[in-house]
């Protein structure tokens, strides 16, 4: 889709974003509502994007810096801004949704790669998400490592799994394999896509 571009989320996008979010998550009980969505954007507007083309929005992505092995709770909004000038931390892919008419065209993976590039430029060392609706195997193929020992807020449902991957340009992996147990009680981070990325595949 040569007419589709990724740009920062703007105020006039919210009606479409909220409608996409509700269609993706309401049936599974994972919808968090407009105020919570807006709070994620306010926390880190430079890491929240939409797919824009002539027919309207093709999807959106919300991400924000968050400590590794922790995440937003779907049942509550963010309070205050997240420091975006703190290098070396974790960037959390909270939500990725592709519009029904645009699925199957590789757009979700395109948005994910865009976020990874933004994360590396900002010197984040890791990218995390919470896989929902049975999408763990798909995210594993994209380089994410499951951390099933991390306890998640009940708002994500019983089958959600916390996952993370390294963003280090030299290929080193800063995601610990065992220290996750030390933070299991602190909570964790949702996304939806196409071309192998199913609707409602990550929330967090």
N, C-alpha and C positions, 0 to 999 in steps of 0.2 A: 504494500500500500504506500505508493510514493507520496501521496498527499497527506499522510499521517505523520505528525511530529510530536515529540515529547517536549513539553514545556512545564514551567512551574504552575502549580495550582493557584487559581485566582478566585476572587470573591464571586464573580459571576458563574463559576463552575459548580457551586455548592448544590443547587437543586438537582442537577444530573448526578453528582457524586452520591448524594443521599439516596436517590432512587436506585442507583446501581447497587449500593451497599445493602439496601433493604431486600432487593430481589435475590442477591447472592446469599444472604445469611438469615433472613427472617424465618424461613421454614425450619432451619436447624436450631433456632434459638440463640444464634451467635450475633445477631444484629445489636449494635451498641448505641445507635441513635446519633442525631446530628451534633449535639453539643459535645459529646465525647469525641467524635470525629474531628470537629473543629479544634478541640483542645490539643489533639496530636499535631495538627498543622501549626497551631500557634507556637507549640513547643519547638518546632524546627521547620520553618517554612522553606528553607533551602533544600530540604530532602523530601519534599512532597510534590508529586508530578501528575499530570494528566496526559492522555493520548488525545490529541486534538485533530479533527479533520472536518471536512465540509458538512458531514452529516451529523455533527455533534460529537460528544466525547466517546471515544472508543474504550476508555478505561481510566483507572487512577491507581496511584501508588502512594501510600503514606509510610514514611520511615522517620525515625528519630534516634538520636544517640541515647543509649541506655546501657547501664552496666551489664556485662556479660552474666548470664544466668538469672537476670531479672527482667521484668517487663511491665507494661501497663496492664491494669485489670480492666476487662471489658465493661465491668459494672460501674466504673468511675472515670471521671475526666482527669486530665493532667492539670496540675496546679503550678503555674509559673513556667518560665522558659527553661529549656535545656541548653547548657553551654555547648556551642558549636565550635568553639576555638580551642577545645581541649584535645590535642592529638593523641593517638595511640589507643583510643578506647574502642568501644563496640557500637556499631550502627545496627539498629533493630528494624527489620522489615515488618511493619505492623500489619499492613493490609495491601493486597494487590487484587484488583477486580478488573476483568475484561468484559465489555458489553457482549450480550448474547450474539448479536449480529456479526461481531468481529472475532469470535473465537476460531481457533484452528488455523491462524495465520502467523503464528510465531510472535505475537505482540507482547505476550506476558514475558517471554524470555528476553525480548528486546528491552523491556522496561527493567527487568532484573539486572541485565548487563549494564544498563545506564546507571542504575543505582550503585552497582559495584564500582564503576569508574568514578562516580562522585565520591564514594567512600574512600577509595585509594587516594584520590586527590586531596581529601581532607585528612589523610593519614590515619584513618581508622584501621585497626588491625584485624577486626573480625566483623562478620555479618551474621545476625541471628534472626530467627523467626520461630513461630509455633505452627507446626503442621496440623491441620484439622481435616475432618471428613476423609480420612483414609489416604492422605497424600504423602505420607512419610517416604514411601519408596521412590516416588517421583523426585522429591527434593534431594534424596540421597544421590540420584543420578546426576544432579546438578552441583554436587560437591559438598552438600551439607551433611554433618555428622549428628546423628541422633544422640540426645542426652536424656534417656528415659528416666534417670534417677532424679531429675529436676522436678520438684513439685510445682504444679501449675494452679493458678486460681480456679475455683470451681466454675467460673464464667466461661471457660473454654471447653467444657464437656469432658467426659471420661476418656475419650480416645485421643486427645490432643497430645503432641509430643514436641518438646523443645529441641531445636536443632541449631547448629552454628557451623560456620566455615571460615577459614582464614582468608584475609584479603592481602596478605603480605606479598609484595611484588617479587621477593626472592624465593618464594615457595615454602618458607618456613610456616609451621602450623602452631599458632599460639593458643589454640583451644586445648585446655588440659583434659586429660583422659580420666583422671581420678579426683581432682580437686572439686569437681562439680558436686560431689557428695557433701562438701562442706557448706554449699550454698543452696541445697535442695529446698530448704524451708522458706527461702526468700521470694519465691514466685518466679514467673517467666513470661515471655511474650506470646497473627492471623494472616492469609493471602489468597487470591483467586486469579485464575488465568485461563490460557488457551494453549493450543499446540502442545499438549502434554501437561499443562498446568490446569487442573480442574477448578471449577468455581468453589470458592470457600476453602482453598487449600492451605491458607495460612492466616492466622489472626494472632496478634500479639503486641 
